[in-house]
Amino acid sequence: MSKSIFVETAKHRRAFIVWGVFILLNILLNGTIPFLQGRDISTWTASSLKDILFNFIQYSLMFLVVPLILTKGWDVIRRPSFLIPLILAILSITLRTYLRPVCAISVLLLGWLHFRHDLSDLGFRSRGWRWDVVMFLLMGLANVIPSLPNANISSLTPVPALIAMLDRMFANPASTTEYIFYFGFLAERLSSKFGRWTPLLIGAMYVIHEMTNPEYWYEGVFFPMIFVGVTLFSVLYLWRRNIVAAWLGDGLGRFLSNLV
C-alpha cells in the first residue's frame, strides 16, 4: 500500500470514528442524562442546561475543535494566534443560550482564523466565484422548496425574513460549525473513498444524527425530506467545495422560506 493510499484510508476512518463519537454523545445528551436523573425527556429537551451542553460539547468541541485539530494539528492549534480566537469562538457559541446574538462573534473569528492560518482544508476556498454564485443560488432555492406548498405570494414579509436570515447565519451554529463538520470535514474525507456515493452517505449520517433528537419526534419531522435535502446539499458542496457559499446559500434559503 502506497503512503498516499494509507493516508487517505486513515482520513476516512478517522471521519467515521469522530462521527461515531458524536452520535454516542448525542444519545447521551438527549436521553441518557435525563434518564439517569429521572427527568421527563420533553422537559429536558427544552431546558437551558441541555442547550448549553449541546452548544459547548457538540457545536463547539465536536463540530469545530476536533476537525481543526485533525486538519491543522496541535502544533498550530496551540499557538496563541490560533488558540485565543478559538477559545473566544467556543465561548460565544456556548453563551448563545443566554445571549443569542453573541454567537455572531464566532463567525467573525472563523473568518479571522482562516485569514491567519488558512482553513482551506475545511472548505474555506473558492475555485471560481461565478460557479460559487450558482451554488449559492441553488442552495437557497433548494432550501425554500419545502415551503412552497404553503407559500402566500400576496403577503410577503421581508423584515421578518431578513431577521430570520441573520439569525440563521450569525446566531445559529447549525449553519456554521455544523456545516464545517458535515461538509468541510466529513464529506471532504469520505469523498476520496466513496466517490459519487458520498452525498448519500452524508445524507444518511445526518438523518441518523437528527433521529437521536427527541425534539424532532415530538414535532413530527419528516426525516426522508431531511435525507433528500442534505444529500442535495452534499452534491452541491462537493461540486464547488466552498463552505462559505454553502453558508450564504443556507442564509438565502432561510430568507426566501420566511419571505413567503
Secondary structure, 3 states (H helix, E strand, C coil): CCHHHHHHHHHHHHHHHHHHHHHHHHHHHHHHHHHHHCCCHHHHHCCHHHHHHHHHHHHHHHHHHHHHHHHHCHHHHCCHHHHHHHHHHHHHHHHHHCCHHHHHHHHHHHHHHHHHHCCHHHCCCCCCHHHHHHHHHHHHHHHHHHHHHHCCCCCCCHHHHHHHHHHHHHCCHHHCHHHHHHHHHHHHHHHHHHHHHHHHHHHHHHHHHHHCCHHHHHCCCCHHHHHHHHHHHHHHHHHHCCHHHHHHHHHHHHHHHHHC
